[in-house]
């Protein structure tokens, strides 16, 4: 099926080399492709709002086209699918939606997959996310002995199944039971992570920012921050961007790149004033956005429990530790 999908899509599949998991273009099935396991290092937003993209050229009204096929992203995990709740709110659910994001959401194909193991930074259950997809996918693959249980999640997904109907058959009760057993085992693995790290459940996050807005923990936690912005760029829900113009001999392009609220100049205005001139203020802003602002405006916490920021941070700032401290201070 992946071979044939390559006729219409640029197919990306997760591979594992050593301890690293990441997406790479699919060319043929090989031993490094890992559809189960856990999420790759890249966030799903990299396929839907690119790290750097041209959004206007020479002041023409039409959207610049790169001429590439849409993506088919294989092996997407539930924590990344949760990121769409935030990204959609920012780029799609408004009077003036972002046309580039809309096109990517319309054209790209998502083949998600259940997690089959957990790493020590996984804590999705604390955010109300199961370690297997439940929504926002076109097709989902649940690995079982000798194959996969395929679930349809959209009309696009149904179209794929119709096209490749010879490759699928109705799953019997014993296979469905096997899938549920494997999913239950995965839940136990993540629950063990949460227990060992004393991670509070999202039901305890209400008002943890408001009540601790002036707490000393922000300054304490920011002492080791090196202002690299890795936590922002690797996060599946962070979405801020910067616009700039670039001219060469032929074109005047307007480009959009990812931005980071941890960087000093992020909030600086033209006159030089900066409402968050201290690093600890910018760290607090990141948590305020995720655990106060988005619950209020979108009804969702802007964290997926994927643990990427923990792995990416050279200063060892751990979102789980800060959440635990905030909850303890609020009690």
C-alpha positions in Angstrom: 0.0 0.0 0.0 2.8 2.4 0.8 4.5 1.7 -2.5 1.2 2.6 -4.4 0.5 5.7 -2.2 3.8 7.0 -3.6 2.1 7.7 -6.9 0.0 10.5 -5.3 2.0 11.5 -2.2 5.4 12.1 -0.9 5.4 9.3 1.7 7.3 9.7 5.0 7.8 6.8 7.3 9.4 6.6 10.8 12.7 4.8 11.0 14.8 3.7 14.0 18.6 3.8 14.0 20.2 3.1 17.4 18.0 4.9 19.9 16.9 7.6 17.5 13.5 7.6 15.8 12.8 10.1 13.0 10.9 10.5 9.7 12.5 9.9 6.3 11.2 9.7 2.8 9.8 6.2 2.1 11.3 4.4 -0.9 10.9 0.7 0.0 10.2 -1.4 3.0 13.3 -2.0 5.0 14.3 -3.2 8.5 14.7 0.4 9.9 11.1 1.4 9.3 9.2 1.2 12.6 5.5 1.9 12.5 4.8 1.1 16.1 7.0 2.0 19.1 6.7 5.7 20.1 6.6 9.0 18.3 9.6 10.1 16.2 11.6 13.1 17.3 10.1 15.6 14.7 6.7 17.1 15.6 3.8 16.7 13.2 3.7 20.5 12.7 6.8 20.2 10.5 4.6 18.8 7.8 1.7 21.3 8.2 3.4 24.6 8.9 6.9 24.3 7.7 9.9 25.6 9.7 10.7 27.9 6.7 8.4 28.6 3.8 7.8 31.3 1.2 4.3 32.8 1.6 4.4 35.6 -1.0 6.5 36.4 -4.0 6.9 39.8 -5.7 3.6 41.0 -4.2 1.6 38.7 -6.4 -1.9 37.8 -5.0 -1.6 34.1 -5.7 0.0 31.6 -3.3 3.5 30.5 -4.2 3.5 26.9 -5.4 6.4 24.5 -4.8 5.1 21.9 -7.3 5.5 19.0 -4.8 3.0 16.3 -4.0 1.1 16.4 -0.7 2.5 14.4 2.1 1.4 11.0 3.4 2.8 10.7 6.9 2.9 7.2 8.3 3.1 6.1 11.9 1.7 9.3 13.5 1.1 8.9 17.3 -1.8 10.1 19.4 0.2 12.8 21.2 1.0 14.4 17.8 -2.6 14.2 16.7 -3.6 16.1 19.9 -1.3 18.9 18.6 -3.9 19.6 15.9 -6.3 20.8 18.5 -4.1 23.8 19.1 -2.7 24.2 15.6 -6.3 24.2 14.2 -7.4 26.8 16.7 -4.6 29.1 15.7 -4.5 28.6 11.9 -7.9 27.3 10.9 -10.8 28.1 13.2 -11.0 31.8 12.5 -12.6 34.3 10.1 -9.2 34.6 8.3 -7.7 31.1 8.3 -4.2 30.5 7.1 -4.4 29.3 3.4 -1.1 27.3 3.6 -2.2 25.4 6.7 -5.7 24.8 5.2 -4.2 23.4 2.1 -1.9 21.1 4.1 -4.7 19.8 6.3 -6.9 19.3 3.2 -4.3 17.5 1.0 -2.0 15.6 3.3 -2.8 12.1 4.4 -2.3 10.8 8.0 -1.7 7.1 8.6 -1.5 7.0 12.4 -0.4 4.0 14.5 -0.8 2.8 18.0 2.2 3.1 20.4 3.7 -0.3 21.1 6.2 0.8 23.8 6.8 3.8 26.0 10.0 5.8 26.7 10.8 7.4 30.0 9.6 10.8 28.9 6.1 9.7 27.9 3.3 11.0 30.0 0.4 11.4 27.6 -2.2 9.9 30.0 -1.7 12.8 32.4 -3.1 15.0 29.6 -6.0 12.8 28.9 -4.5 11.2 25.8 -4.5 7.5 25.3 -1.3 5.9 23.8 -3.3 5.0 20.7 -5.1 7.4 18.2 -8.8 8.0 18.7 -9.4 11.0 16.3 -7.9 13.3 13.7 -6.4 10.6 11.5 -7.4 9.3 8.1 -6.4 5.7 8.7 -5.0 4.1 11.9 -2.9 1.0 12.1 -2.9 -1.1 15.3 0.0 -3.7 15.1 -1.0 -7.2 16.0 0.8 -10.6 15.4 1.3 -10.9 11.7 -0.3 -7.7 10.5 -2.4 -4.6 11.5 -5.9 -3.8 12.4 -6.9 -0.9 10.1 -9.4 1.7 11.2 -11.0 4.4 9.0 -11.1 7.9 10.4 -12.1 10.1 7.5 -13.5 10.2 3.9 -9.9 10.4 2.7 -9.1 7.3 4.6 -12.2 5.5 3.2 -11.0 6.4 -0.3 -7.6 4.8 0.3 -9.3 1.6 1.6 -11.6 1.5 -1.4 -8.6 1.9 -3.7 -6.7 -1.0 -2.0 -9.6 -3.1 -1.0 -7.8 -6.3 -2.1 -5.3 -5.7 0.7 -7.8 -5.7 3.5 -10.4 -8.0 5.0 -12.8 -7.8 7.9 -11.1 -8.4 11.3 -12.6 -11.1 13.5 -13.4 -10.9 17.2 -10.2 -12.6 18.2 -8.0 -10.0 16.4 -10.0 -7.1 17.9 -9.5 -8.6 21.3 -5.8 -8.9 20.7 -5.7 -5.2 19.8 -7.5 -4.2 23.0 -5.2 -6.4 25.1 -2.1 -4.7 23.5 -3.6 -1.3 24.1 -4.3 -2.1 27.8 -0.7 -3.2 28.2 0.5 0.1 26.7 -1.7 2.1 29.2 0.0 0.3 32.0 3.4 1.2 30.7 2.6 4.9 30.6 0.8 4.7 34.0 4.1 3.3 35.4 6.0 6.3 34.0 3.5 8.7 35.5 3.7 7.0 38.9 7.5 6.8 39.0 7.8 10.6 38.1 4.8 11.7 40.3 3.3 13.5 37.4 0.0 15.2 38.4 -3.1 14.6 36.2 -4.5 17.5 34.2 -7.6 17.6 36.5 -5.3 19.3 39.0 -3.9 22.0 36.6 -6.8 24.5 37.0 -5.5 27.9 38.1 -1.9 26.6 38.7 -0.6 29.6 36.7 -2.9 32.2 38.2 -2.1 31.2 41.7 1.6 30.9 41.2 2.1 33.8 38.8 4.6 35.5 41.1 6.1 32.3 42.6 9.9 32.1 42.9 10.0 28.8 41.0 10.1 30.7 37.6 13.3 32.3 38.5 14.7 29.1 40.0 13.8 27.0 36.9 15.2 29.7 34.5 18.6 29.7 36.0 19.9 27.0 33.7 18.0 28.0 30.6 20.3 28.9 27.7 17.6 30.6 25.6 18.0 28.2 22.7 14.3 27.8 21.9 14.6 24.0 21.5 11.5 23.5 23.6 9.4 25.7 21.3 10.6 24.3 18.0 10.2 20.7 19.0 6.8 21.1 20.6 3.8 19.8 18.6 1.6 22.7 19.8 3.9 25.7 19.7 3.0 27.8 16.6 4.5 31.3 16.8 6.3 32.5 13.7 8.3 35.4 12.3 7.8 37.1 9.0 10.7 38.6 7.0 11.5 39.8 3.5 14.4 38.5 1.4 15.4 39.8 -2.0 17.7 38.4 -4.7 18.4 39.3 -8.3 15.1 37.8 -9.4 12.5 37.9 -6.6 11.3 39.7 -3.6 10.1 37.0 -1.2 8.2 37.1 2.1 9.1 34.2 4.3 7.7 32.7 7.4 9.9 30.9 10.0 9.2 29.3 13.3 9.8 31.7 16.3 10.4 31.1 20.0 8.9 32.9 22.9 12.0 32.0 25.0 14.2 34.3 22.8 14.8 37.7 24.2 13.7 39.7 21.1 10.4 37.7 20.7 8.2 40.3 22.5 10.4 43.3 21.9 8.6 46.2 20.1 9.9 48.7 17.6 10.6 51.3 20.2 12.8 48.9 22.1 10.4 48.1 25.0 10.1 44.5 26.1 7.2 43.3 28.4 9.2 40.1 29.1 12.7 41.3 29.3 13.7 38.7 31.9 14.3 35.1 30.9 12.2 33.8 33.8 9.3 35.9 32.5 9.6 34.2 29.1 9.7 30.8 30.7 6.6 31.7 32.7 4.9 32.9 29.5 5.4 29.5 27.9 3.6 27.7 30.7 0.9 30.4 31.0 0.1 29.9 27.3 -0.1 26.2 27.6 -1.9 25.8 30.9 -3.9 29.0 31.2 -4.5 30.7 27.9 -5.4 27.8 25.7 -7.8 26.1 28.3 -9.6 29.4 28.4 -9.8 30.1 24.6 -9.8 26.6 23.1 -10.8 24.3 26.0 -7.6 22.3 25.7 -4.2 22.2 27.4 -1.5 23.0 24.9 0.7 20.1 26.0 0.5 16.5 24.7 2.7 14.7 27.1 5.0 13.7 24.3 8.1 14.5 26.3 10.0 16.0 23.4 10.9 19.2 25.3 12.4 17.2 28.1 14.7 15.4 25.7 15.6 18.5 23.7 16.5 20.8 26.6 20.3 21.1 27.1 19.5 22.7 30.5 17.5 19.7 31.7 14.4 21.8 32.4 11.7 19.2 32.9 8.1 20.2 32.2 6.9 17.3 34.5 8.9 18.7 37.4 7.5 22.2 37.0 3.9 20.9 36.7 4.5 18.9 39.9 5.8 22.0 41.7 2.9 24.2 40.5 0.3 21.7 41.7 2.0 21.3 45.0 2.1 25.1 45.5 -1.5 25.4 44.6 -2.8 22.9 47.2 
